[in-house]
Amino acid sequence: LTFAEVKRKELEERESKFQNQLTKHKTHFSKGQDRVLLNVGGKRFETTKQTLINEEDSFFYGMVHSGAWQPNTETGEYFIDRNPKFFEEILDYLRAGHQEGKFRLAV
């Protein structure tokens, strides 16, 4: 096999593993509790897993589907070490699902 063929085969295998993992996580999340408690810089927010994965190229989509993001075992909250000032607007944007077309912050 040529170098390009070997690399193509490796990429195809990685894509297959990713798709299998994605299917597994989608199945898991559809069966589990849909509510998610977030602690953003000390402020609590509640949303749904579906809201967090509405934007496929987002931080949340990647974290939810990676399986690496785990809640605090005592509180059940997912901690995000960021300033919560604009987080409501971020959630509203994700909830709207691009219906409004633009992301706007009330500063």
C-alpha positions in Angstrom: 0.0 0.0 0.0 1.1 3.5 -0.7 1.5 6.1 2.0 -1.7 7.9 0.9 -3.7 4.6 1.0 -2.5 3.8 4.5 -3.4 7.3 5.7 -6.8 7.1 4.0 -7.5 3.7 5.7 -6.5 5.2 9.1 -8.8 8.1 8.5 -11.7 5.8 7.5 -11.1 3.7 10.7 -11.1 6.9 12.9 -14.3 8.1 11.2 -16.0 4.8 11.8 -15.0 4.8 15.5 -16.2 8.4 15.8 -19.6 7.6 14.2 -20.0 4.6 16.5 -19.2 6.7 19.5 -21.5 9.4 18.4 -24.4 7.0 17.9 -23.7 5.5 21.3 -23.8 8.9 23.0 -26.9 10.0 21.2 -28.7 6.8 22.3 -27.4 7.3 25.9 -28.6 10.9 26.1 -32.0 10.2 24.6 -32.6 7.6 27.3 -31.2 9.5 30.2 -32.3 12.5 32.2 -32.6 15.4 29.7 -32.0 18.2 32.3 -28.6 19.5 32.8 -27.4 21.6 35.7 -24.5 23.9 34.9 -22.4 25.9 37.4 -20.8 28.7 35.4 -18.4 30.6 37.6 -20.5 30.0 40.7 -23.9 30.8 39.1 -26.3 27.9 38.4 -28.1 27.4 35.1 -30.5 24.7 34.1 -31.0 23.6 30.5 -31.4 20.5 28.5 -28.8 18.3 26.7 -30.6 19.0 23.5 -30.1 22.7 23.9 -26.4 22.1 24.5 -26.0 20.1 21.3 -28.0 22.4 19.0 -24.8 23.9 17.6 -22.7 21.1 16.1 -19.4 23.0 16.0 -19.7 24.3 19.6 -17.8 23.6 22.8 -20.8 22.0 24.3 -21.5 19.7 21.4 -18.0 18.4 21.6 -18.0 18.0 25.4 -21.3 16.3 25.5 -20.4 13.8 22.8 -16.9 13.2 24.0 -18.0 11.5 27.2 -15.2 13.3 29.0 -17.4 15.9 30.6 -18.7 14.5 33.9 -20.9 16.2 36.5 -19.8 16.8 40.1 -20.6 13.6 42.0 -22.0 15.5 45.0 -24.1 18.2 43.3 -24.8 16.7 39.8 -23.6 20.0 38.3 -21.3 20.4 35.4 -18.8 23.1 36.2 -17.6 25.7 33.7 -14.8 27.9 34.9 -15.9 31.1 33.1 -17.6 34.4 33.9 -21.4 33.8 33.9 -22.1 37.4 32.7 -23.2 36.5 29.2 -24.1 32.8 29.7 -27.9 33.5 29.7 -27.5 35.0 26.2 -25.5 32.0 25.1 -28.2 29.6 26.3 -30.9 31.6 24.6 -29.0 31.5 21.3 -28.6 27.7 21.6 -32.3 27.4 22.5 -33.4 29.5 19.5 -31.6 27.1 17.2 -30.5 29.8 14.7 -34.1 31.0 14.2 -33.1 34.6 14.8 -30.0 34.2 12.8 -27.6 36.3 14.9 -26.0 36.1 18.3 -26.6 39.3 20.2 -25.2 40.3 23.6 -26.9 42.9 25.7 -23.9 44.7 27.1 
